[in-house]
Structure formats: structure tokens, C-alpha cells
Amino acid sequence: MPSSACLRLFLLHGIRQYTPRTLSKATRLFTDRTYATLFLLGGAACVRHHFRHITRPVLTGRRASPAPEALRLAIARDAAPVPRRPYFYALVIHSNWRTRLF
């Protein structure tokens, strides 16, 4: 799910932005035999990479060039610490379990 950091990247395309607080509301919709974990994906380096190599070229009418090596470097930079402003969220919900997955 896109985070608020993505608003700058996707501009006003109607993409809903999420926060840990709004996602926690979704987890309350499930039964007692359910648990969830929120994973934070990406960070500032990935957001900068996307803006430089995709958003800005599209806005200026140039061809977007994702630059695979620069993307790998951005992912590596964001992988070490827990990102303060993640790029995306992954909400994993495990229900009706016999053995916990995580």
C-alpha cells in the first residue's frame, strides 16, 4: 500500500495514502484468531530514485529511465535502518491459524 511519501511521486492521481494508524483500524475487522504485522518497505533513497528517474522525466516529457544499478543502491541504502518515512507498507494478516507464521 502506498505511504504518504508516495503522494509526491504519484501526485494527485487519487491514490489513497495510508499510515500505520489507519492500517491498524483495518486489522480490528478480523476475528480473535487473527494477528497482523506491518512491514515498512523502502525509504527516502527509494523515493528520491523514483522521483529522479520516473516522476520528473514523465512530468517534463522525457522518457523515464529506471536506472537498475541506481535502484539497487537505493534499496541497499534503505534496507539497513528501519525507514522513518517508508515508501510502501505491506500488511500481512494471518487468520484462523494453527501455527503462527511470524
GROMACS elastic network, one bead per residue, 0.5 to 0.9 nm:
[ bonds ]
;  ai    aj funct       b0    kb
    1    16     6  0.84621   500
    1    17     6  0.77003   500
    1    18     6  0.70251   500
    1    87     6  0.88483   500
    1    88     6  0.54017   500
    1    89     6  0.50503   500
    1    90     6  0.62617   500
    1    91     6  0.80441   500
    2     5     6  0.78138   500
    2     6     6  0.60203   500
    2     7     6  0.82504   500
    2    15     6  0.77392   500
    2    16     6  0.72499   500
    2    17     6  0.56928   500
    2    18     6  0.64129   500
    2    19     6  0.89974   500
    2    86     6  0.87991   500
    2    87     6  0.66101   500
    2    89     6  0.63733   500
    3     6     6  0.55359   500
    3     7     6  0.75220   500
    3    16     6  0.83976   500
    3    17     6  0.51919   500
    3    18     6  0.51266   500
    3    19     6  0.64276   500
    3    85     6  0.79490   500
    3    86     6  0.65603   500
    3    87     6  0.57143   500
    3    88     6  0.51076   500
    3    89     6  0.65894   500
    4     7     6  0.55048   500
    4     8     6  0.80840   500
    4    16     6  0.86940   500
    4    17     6  0.52195   500
    4    18     6  0.63714   500
    4    19     6  0.71704   500
    4    85     6  0.80209   500
    4    86     6  0.83463   500
    4    87     6  0.78872   500
    4    88     6  0.86163   500
    5     8     6  0.63424   500
    5     9     6  0.75598   500
    5    17     6  0.84947   500
    5    43     6  0.85043   500
    5    44     6  0.83779   500
    5    47     6  0.72784   500
    5    85     6  0.64772   500
    5    86     6  0.68913   500
    5    87     6  0.58918   500
    5    88     6  0.82405   500
    6    10     6  0.60477   500
    6    11     6  0.79187   500
    6    15     6  0.88972   500
    6    17     6  0.76935   500
    6    47     6  0.73359   500
    6    86     6  0.88662   500
    6    87     6  0.62411   500
    6    88     6  0.77518   500
    7    10     6  0.53982   500
    7    11     6  0.53052   500
    7    12     6  0.71364   500
    7    13     6  0.87333   500
    7    15     6  0.78064   500
    7    16     6  0.87535   500
    7    17     6  0.72507   500
    8    11     6  0.52797   500
    8    12     6  0.84661   500
    8    47     6  0.87636   500
    8    51     6  0.81457   500
    8    55     6  0.89318   500
    9    47     6  0.74046   500
    9    48     6  0.89902   500
    9    50     6  0.71296   500
    9    51     6  0.59058   500
    9    54     6  0.85848   500
    9    55     6  0.60226   500
    9    56     6  0.87706   500
   10    13     6  0.62909   500
   10    14     6  0.88008   500
   10    15     6  0.76254   500
   10    55     6  0.73717   500
   11    14     6  0.83224   500
   11    15     6  0.85414   500
   11    55     6  0.88994   500
   12    15     6  0.72661   500
   13    16     6  0.89437   500
   18    21     6  0.80554   500
   18    22     6  0.61412   500
   18    23     6  0.67033   500
   18    88     6  0.87875   500
   18    89     6  0.80646   500
   19    22     6  0.53418   500
   19    23     6  0.62544   500
   19    24     6  0.86292   500
   19    89     6  0.84552   500
   20    23     6  0.51265   500
   20    24     6  0.60900   500
   20    25     6  0.88708   500
   20    38     6  0.77540   500
   20    89     6  0.84661   500
   21    24     6  0.52117   500
   21    25     6  0.67673   500
   22    25     6  0.53596   500
   22    26     6  0.70532   500
   23    26     6  0.52348   500
   23    27     6  0.68292   500
   23    38     6  0.83995   500
   23    91     6  0.77645   500
   24    27     6  0.52151   500
   24    28     6  0.68338   500
   24    36     6  0.88736   500
   24    38     6  0.88256   500
   25    28     6  0.54330   500
   25    29     6  0.73674   500
   26    29     6  0.56650   500
   26    30     6  0.80048   500
   27    30     6  0.60054   500
   27    34     6  0.83744   500
   27    35     6  0.76952   500
   27    36     6  0.68193   500
   27    91     6  0.89958   500
   27    93     6  0.75574   500
   28    31     6  0.78465   500
   30    33     6  0.80358   500
   30    34     6  0.63099   500
   30    35     6  0.84776   500
   30    93     6  0.89486   500
   30    95     6  0.77579   500
   31    34     6  0.56721   500
   31    35     6  0.88180   500
   31    95     6  0.75096   500
   31    96     6  0.82950   500
   32    35     6  0.80239   500
   32    95     6  0.84418   500
   32    96     6  0.86932   500
   33    94     6  0.83278   500
   33    95     6  0.56780   500
   33    96     6  0.53042   500
   33    97     6  0.67301   500
   34    93     6  0.69339   500
   34    94     6  0.55187   500
   34    96     6  0.62869   500
   34    97     6  0.73400   500
   35    92     6  0.84936   500
   35    93     6  0.59292   500
   35    94     6  0.55407   500
   35    95     6  0.65478   500
   35   100     6  0.88703   500
   36    91     6  0.68751   500
   36    92     6  0.54916   500
   36    94     6  0.60782   500
   36    95     6  0.85051   500
   36   102     6  0.89627   500
   37    90     6  0.82765   500
   37    91     6  0.59786   500
   37    92     6  0.54385   500
   37    93     6  0.67323   500
   37    94     6  0.86791   500
   37   102     6  0.80721   500
   38    89     6  0.67408   500
   38    90     6  0.58412   500
   38    92     6  0.64179   500
   38    93     6  0.87548   500
   39    88     6  0.85325   500
   39    89     6  0.57084   500
   39    90     6  0.50210   500
   39    91     6  0.63091   500
   39    92     6  0.78605   500
   40    43     6  0.83392   500
   40    82     6  0.75269   500
   40    83     6  0.70021   500
   40    84     6  0.89122   500
   40    85     6  0.85534   500
   40    86     6  0.55656   500
   40    87     6  0.75253   500
   40    88     6  0.63027   500
   40    90     6  0.65691   500
   40    91     6  0.88541   500
   41    78     6  0.83634   500
   41    79     6  0.83889   500
   41    82     6  0.88359   500
   41    83     6  0.76982   500
   41    86     6  0.55789   500
   41    87     6  0.57588   500
   41    88     6  0.50745   500
   41    89     6  0.57697   500
   41    90     6  0.72340   500
   42    45     6  0.75844   500
   42    46     6  0.58019   500
   42    47     6  0.77480   500
   42    74     6  0.84291   500
   42    75     6  0.65639   500
   42    77     6  0.89482   500
   42    78     6  0.56020   500
   42    79     6  0.70946   500
   42    82     6  0.89023   500
   42    83     6  0.68549   500
   42    85     6  0.83359   500
   42    86     6  0.52903   500
   42    88     6  0.65769   500
   42    89     6  0.87746   500
   43    46     6  0.55142   500
   43    47     6  0.63216   500
   43    48     6  0.87987   500
   43    74     6  0.85378   500
   43    75     6  0.81664   500
   43    77     6  0.84560   500
   43    78     6  0.53381   500
   43    79     6  0.82834   500
   43    82     6  0.83707   500
   43    83     6  0.51640   500
   43    84     6  0.72255   500
   43    85     6  0.57627   500
   43    87     6  0.51660   500
   43    88     6  0.82962   500
   44    47     6  0.50548   500
   44    48     6  0.61368   500
   44    49     6  0.85495   500
   44    74     6  0.84393   500
   44    77     6  0.88537   500
   44    78     6  0.71007   500
   44    83     6  0.75502   500
   44    84     6  0.84023   500
   44    85     6  0.67698   500
   44    86     6  0.72418   500
   44    87     6  0.74251   500
   45    48     6  0.51622   500
   45    49     6  0.61251   500
   45    50     6  0.86569   500
   45    71     6  0.88086   500
   45    73     6  0.84744   500
   45    75     6  0.71718   500
   45    76     6  0.89143   500
   45    77     6  0.65618   500
   45    78     6  0.61989   500
   46    50     6  0.61229   500
   46    51     6  0.85737   500
   46    71     6  0.71712   500
   46    73     6  0.89508   500
   46    74     6  0.52379   500
   46    75     6  0.62642   500
   46    77     6  0.84819   500
   46    78     6  0.71770   500
   46    86     6  0.89587   500
   46    87     6  0.70399   500
   47    50     6  0.52087   500
   47    51     6  0.61997   500
   47    52     6  0.86615   500
   47    74     6  0.86974   500
   47    86     6  0.86491   500
   47    87     6  0.64051   500
   48    51     6  0.51517   500
   48    52     6  0.60988   500
   48    53     6  0.84901   500
   48    74     6  0.84046   500
   49    52     6  0.52628   500
   49    53     6  0.59464   500
   49    54     6  0.79292   500
   49    66     6  0.82505   500
   49    67     6  0.87865   500
   49    70     6  0.73723   500
   49    71     6  0.66287   500
   49    74     6  0.68083   500
   50    53     6  0.53888   500
   50    54     6  0.53004   500
   50    55     6  0.64086   500
   50    56     6  0.85611   500
   50    66     6  0.76520   500
   50    71     6  0.84304   500
   51    54     6  0.56273   500
   51    56     6  0.57238   500
   51    57     6  0.84028   500
   52    55     6  0.64978   500
   52    56     6  0.56485   500
   52    57     6  0.72932   500
   52    66     6  0.88950   500
   53    56     6  0.66980   500
   53    57     6  0.64490   500
   53    58     6  0.87750   500
   53    64     6  0.59124   500
   53    65     6  0.56170   500
   53    66     6  0.53284   500
   53    67     6  0.70810   500
   54    57     6  0.56150   500
   54    58     6  0.61776   500
   54    59     6  0.87068   500
   54    63     6  0.83265   500
   54    65     6  0.66130   500
   54    66     6  0.64061   500
   55    58     6  0.53154   500
   55    59     6  0.62109   500
   55    60     6  0.87536   500
   55    64     6  0.77613   500
   56    59     6  0.51002   500
   56    60     6  0.61885   500
   56    61     6  0.85907   500
   56    62     6  0.83799   500
   56    64     6  0.82030   500
   57    60     6  0.51767   500
   57    61     6  0.60584   500
   57    63     6  0.60092   500
   57    64     6  0.52952   500
   57    65     6  0.81094   500
   58    61     6  0.51734   500
   58    62     6  0.57816   500
   58    63     6  0.65881   500
   58    64     6  0.61527   500
   59    62     6  0.76347   500
   60    63     6  0.88978   500
   61    64     6  0.88410   500
   65    68     6  0.87389   500
   66    69     6  0.89283   500
   66    70     6  0.81482   500
   66    71     6  0.73413   500
   67    70     6  0.54477   500
   67    71     6  0.62491   500
   67    72     6  0.89012   500
   68    72     6  0.62738   500
   68    73     6  0.87248   500
   69    72     6  0.51349   500
   69    73     6  0.63555   500
   69    74     6  0.87234   500
   70    73     6  0.50831   500
   70    74     6  0.62132   500
   70    75     6  0.86959   500
   71    74     6  0.50383   500
   71    75     6  0.61955   500
   71    76     6  0.85845   500
   72    75     6  0.51524   500
   72    76     6  0.61781   500
   72    77     6  0.86795   500
   73    76     6  0.50662   500
   73    77     6  0.62130   500
   73    78     6  0.87137   500
   74    77     6  0.51171   500
   74    78     6  0.62940   500
   74    79     6  0.86086   500
   75    78     6  0.51758   500
   75    79     6  0.59957   500
   76    79     6  0.50985   500
   76    80     6  0.69682   500
   77    80     6  0.62812   500
   77    81     6  0.82187   500
   78    81     6  0.64930   500
   78    82     6  0.76232   500
   78    83     6  0.66401   500
   78    86     6  0.89433   500
   79    82     6  0.72716   500
   79    83     6  0.80775   500
   80    83     6  0.85965   500
   81    84     6  0.87007   500
   82    85     6  0.89753   500
   82    86     6  0.84406   500
   83    86     6  0.53331   500
   83    87     6  0.85291   500
   85    88     6  0.89531   500
   86    89     6  0.70867   500
   94    97     6  0.66981   500
   94   100     6  0.80105   500
   94   101     6  0.77448   500
   97   100     6  0.64248   500
   97   101     6  0.84887   500
